[in-house]
Amino acid sequence: MTAKSITRTVLITGSTSGIGLGIANVFAKNKYNIIFNGLEAEGSAIASSIAKENSIDYLYSPANAMRSAELKTMVDEGLAKFGHIDILVNNAGVQHVAPIEDFPENKWAQILQINLTASYLLTKYLWKQMKQQKFGRIINIASAHGLFASEYKSAYVAAKHGLIGFTKVAALEGAAFNINCNAICPGYVRTPLVELQIRDQAKSHGIPEGEVITRVMLQKQAVKEFVPVELVGNLALFLAGEKAGTLTGTAIPVDGGWSAQ
């Protein structure tokens, strides 16, 4: 199969809100088939609206990243509908902010499952058909916290560091089959997840919510602005393409200069 003979299909987890929605909009404008995924009550309507606006074919799945059987069903339904899934964007994520001694054990387990284990499972479920078609692009949305640590984010930092490690292993195992795997490491993108963090960070640091953005979130970035979601989407689009053939195993910072320090 070549890019000229087929329309590529992309599966994007957590694609009915936040960064995932921004990525989905970029792929939709570039006429990819999209498998949308999200738990929002209006998720199906969001997917339908984007597909209609851009005249693309799509599938919506409410698969819960906490349940491996649902993730497998999403993959099976996508393959049944489109015949191939060419790009996987592991984007779904959750966060909780608390000191280690107060960090709830159930939150630790949830964060590692959604941010790390679900990415492994979806990669595993798609690996065989990507090998058979000799094309695959796996894009893991990690975080600047996959490269650095911050206080009160033990589970999230552990999961994102693990995701970057998994990215490297998948890149090595996939190289012979034209399967690339890369991680994008955004700084702070203003999403519903970040809005929740503002509240949690204010509580953990004992400061007003209004001070969290400047004193905590953007303090380490050289560019004191939130990262545009379109920048993340356009980078994912490039990594998904034919021209990214030898770009694999990387963790690319998109962090306003945080990693330059």
N, C-alpha and C positions, 0 to 999 in steps of 0.2 A: 504494500500500500504506500502511496505517496501523498504528500500534502495536497497535491493538485487533484487527486482522484477521490478524496474523501473529505467530509467535514469532520474535523476533530471533535471529540467529546471530552469535556472536562467535568470532573466531580469535585465540588467545592463544599467542604463541611462548614457548618456555621455560616451559610451564605445568604441568610435572610435578615441579617443585621450586621452592623459594625464593619470591620475590615473585610470580612467575607462577602458582604453585600457590595462593597466597593470593588472588590476583585471580580465578582460576578458581572457587574455593570461593564467593566472593561472587556471581559471576554464576550459578553453579549454583543457589544458594539462591533466586535471583530468576528461575529458570526459563527462562534462555536456552539455546538450543542452543549447544553448545561444540565447537569444533575444538581439541582438545588437541595440543600439540606438545612433544617433548622427546626427549633422547637416552638417558635413564636406561633401564637394562635392564628395570626394572619399570614403565616409563612406561605401557604399555598397561593393566596391572592398576590403576594409580593412576587413570587416566581412567575405566575401567570402574566402579571403586568409587564415585567421586564421582557419576557419572551415575546409578548404581543408587540410591544414597542419596538423591538429590534428584529422581528420576523425570524425568530429562531425556534428550533425544536427543543423541548425541555422535558424534564421529569422532576417532580418534587417528592422528596422523602422526608418524613418526620423522624427518621432513625435517631435513637438516643445513643450518644457515644458511651454511655454507661453500660449498654447492653450489646454484647458482641453479636448475638443472633440478629439483631436489627441492622447492624452494620453489614453483615453478610447478605441479608435480604436486600438492602439498598444496592449493593454491588450486583447481585444477581438480577434484580429488576432493571438496572441500568444496562447490563449486557444483553438482556433479553430485548430491550427496546431499541438500542442503538447498534448492537453487534460488537461494539468495541468501546473501551474507555481508555483514552490516550494520555490524559493528564489527571493527576490526583493532587489537589491542593488541600493539605491537612491544616485547616485553619481554626476549627472549633476550639474554644478555650474558656476556662473559668479561672477566677482568682479569689483569693482570700488573704487578708492582711491581718497578722497578729504576731506577737512575740512567740518564740519557740515554746516557752513554758505554758503558754495559753492556747497554742494552736490545736484546734480540735482534730482528733485522729480521723474522724469521718471526712473532714474537709481535706486532710492530707491525701487520703485514699481517692477521693473524688477528683482532685486536681491532677494527680498522677494518671488516673484512668483516662480522663478527657483530654489532657494536654499531651500525653505521651503514649499510653497503651493503645488508644484508639487509632493513632497514626500508624503504629506497628501493625495492628490488625488489618486496616484497610490496605496498607502496602502489601501485606501477605496475601490478602484475598485477590488482589489485582496482578500479583507478580507473574503468575503462570501465563495469563493471556498477554501481558506486556512482552514477556520473553518470546512467546509464539509469534507475535506480530513484529518483533524486533524494533519496537519503539515504545518508549514510555518516558514520561516526565513527571517526577514526583517533587512537589514543592511544599516544604514544611514551613509554616509560618511560626517561627520561633519568637525571638524577642531580643532586645538588647540584654535582657536578663538571662538569655542563654549564653552570653559572653561575660557578663558582670553580675555581681550580687548587690542586693539592697537589703537593708534591715526589714524584718517582719514579713518577708516573702519566701520563707524556707521551701515550701512545697512547690511554688511556681518556679523559683530559680532552679530547684532540683530537676523538675520536669523539663524545663526548657534546655538546661545543660544536657540532659539525657537525650532530648530530641535532636540536638546537634550531633551527638555521638552516633545516634542511629542513622542520621543523614549520611555520615561518612561511610558507615558499613554498607548501607544500601547502594551508595555510589560505587563502591568497590565491587560488590557482587553483581551490579547491573551493567557495568561498563562493557562487558563482552556482548551484551544484547541490545545496545543502544538505549539503555534505560539510565537516565540521568536523575540524580537526586541532589537537591540544593535546599538550603535553608535561608529564609529572609528574616532578618533580625531588626524589626522596627523599634524605634524609640516610642515615645508616647503619641498615639493617634487618638483623637478625641472620639471615642465610641461609648456606647452604653456601659461597657466593661470598665472603661476608665472613669466614667462618671461615678460608678459605684466605688472605685478605688479612692476617689477624692474624699468621699465620706469616711471610708475605713482608715485612710491615712491620717485624716484629721483627728480621729479618735486615738490612733496608735501614737501619734506624735504630740497630742495634746495642744493642737493649734487650730485656729478657725479654718473652715473649708476654703475660704477665699485666699488663704496664704499657701495652701498645699501646692497649687500649680507652680508658683514662682519659687517657693522655698524648698520644695521636695521634688516634684516631677521634672520640671525643666531646669533645675539647678545644675545638673551635670551635662546638659546639652549646650554646645557652643551657640547654636541657633535657638533662640528662646521662643520657639513656635512649635505647635503640634505638627507632627509629620502628616502631610496630606495623604488621605487614603488612596487617591489616584496614583500617587508615586509608587505605593506598594503594588497596586493593581497592574501598572505598566511594567514594573520589574517582573512580576509573575508572568505576564504575557510574554515577555522576552525569553524567560527561562523555559517556557512551554514550547518554544518554536524550534524549527530545524536549525537555525543559526547558532543555537546554544549547544551544539553537538559535543564539544569538548569541555564545556563548563559543567563540572560536576564535583560533588563533595565539598562545596563551599558553604560558608555561613556569612552572608552579605549584610553588613550593617546599613540600616537606613535610619539613622539615629540623630541627625542634626549635629554631628561632630562629637557625640558622647565618646565614641571609641577612639577618637584622636588624642585623648588625654593620656 
